[in-house]
Amino acid sequence: MLRIPCPYCGVRDEDEFRWGGQSHITRPGLDATETVWADYLFNRDNPKGIQYERWLHAFGCGRWFNLARHTVTHEILAAYRMGDPKPPLGRGAE
Amino acid sequence: MQSYSLATLLRQSLAGHRGWRAAWRSPEPKPSYDVVIVGAGGQGLATAYYLAKKHEIRNVAVLDKDYLGGGNTGRNTQVVRSNYFWPESAAFFNHSLKLFEAMARELDFNVMLSQRGILTLAHSHHEIEGLRRWANAIQVNAIDSELLTREAISRLVPLLKMDGRYPVYGGFIQRRGGMCRHDAVSWAYARAASALGVDIIQQCEVKGLRLAGDRIAGVETSKGSIAADRVMLAVAGHTSVLAKMAGLRLPINSMSLQAFVSEPIKPCLDTMLLSPVVHMYVSQSDRGEILWGGGADVYTSYAQRGGLPVLQDTVSALTELFPAFSRLRLMRQWAGIVDITPDTTPIMGKTPIAGLYISGGWGTGGYKAIPAGGDTMAYTVARNEPHPLIKSFGLDRFASGALIDEGAASGVAH
């Protein structure tokens, strides 16, 4: 069970949240090629390590935010609002 | 290859079982191969076997960072079935089921195929209508499927609670579906491939892919570098990690998929049962354990352990449907890392790097695809063109938009 620090509500159980996939993905212009659209829509980094990802506090405040989470240890290294840049991570994070 | 027959068993019994030979060779890697397959799970081993058997390409190495069949092939819940919705999936998975039916004879190995039927439940009128459409689509694809009434289901699975929180309105069954022992499948392919000259190299981790321009040139491993102008990745949950070594980014998210077994009890459940709406499926193993699973954990993970919320959800679904199981003790829980694609259809075939092939995106259903995956990928690697059965499973479908949105891939709604 993850204990997720919602930036608006504080720490809550994983059950209240919905995972929203990789964050910081920029939508291409309308004139982009099919390959660029496919990359935007479907391709993901899927890293073994730290992932910056979106979460929705579905059964809470109902707002989206970002986490920096390690995909092997599941450690949550940062929680920050949508639109904020990737935060610097502490020592021990690669 | 030492044949596994009654005569051999009798001879070995009289000789005190001292004459059994190792089922496969464990050679050191050669400096180069015609084909290198990364990942000695079912898909990798089956591909190696069919390359050697059908295409006479025998200078093949199958590398694994751990022991063979130790990943998802040895962790899944052994389900084999072909009750898929779309014609592309149906043709592919039914080819696979036919190869499972012939496997014990072909590979001279008892794979313990048990076609006990797989029953899908409906808990409302709407679901019955959905299942009827699904079951009819399967019949149109010339695959067996049969709608069952409430009464027939109750007779088939007497322990099932018919009028509980999830009332049973009906269901459909594929009687050719069932279970097949997973370790035996990987061991059978390993033994047969090794006998044909394939080198299976365990504890050999691939650390990098060597490129020469836009072509693959070999792999860097923990046992040195190996040259090969054809390399196939069959690494399940780690497909993205390996593909990144060649600079590729794939439409895959890696998730934990859990399974659970209870303590063993007397035989009481002789069919596979699946309920899409409560997201749970259950069977009883030959050892008597109740074996069940559900959906993948909801976030990406490379940790082979899984989280408690899914355990709680599947256990509550199981005990609602089978109140008799509520007194059982949970004996083991484990997880494998599955590579899930946006349309839950696998990614098979060529990549933008010449000579680099992928057998991945198997998500939660790769085990049942082992024989067909091996057969079609061997064809693809040998001829450098996709086998007709997997033409529409290529990486190019994401740009063209020809997705095969196969909700039946895991038997549940996505």
Interface residues (C-beta under 8 A of the other chain):
Chain A: M1 L2 E14 D15 R18 W19 G21 E34 T35 W37 A38 D39 L41 F42 N43 R44 D45 N46 P47 K48 Q51 E53 R69 T71 V72 T73 H74
Chain B: H238 S240 V241 R249 L250 P251 I252 N253 S254 V298 Y299 T300 S301 Y302 A303 G307 L308 P309 P342 F398 A399 S400 G401
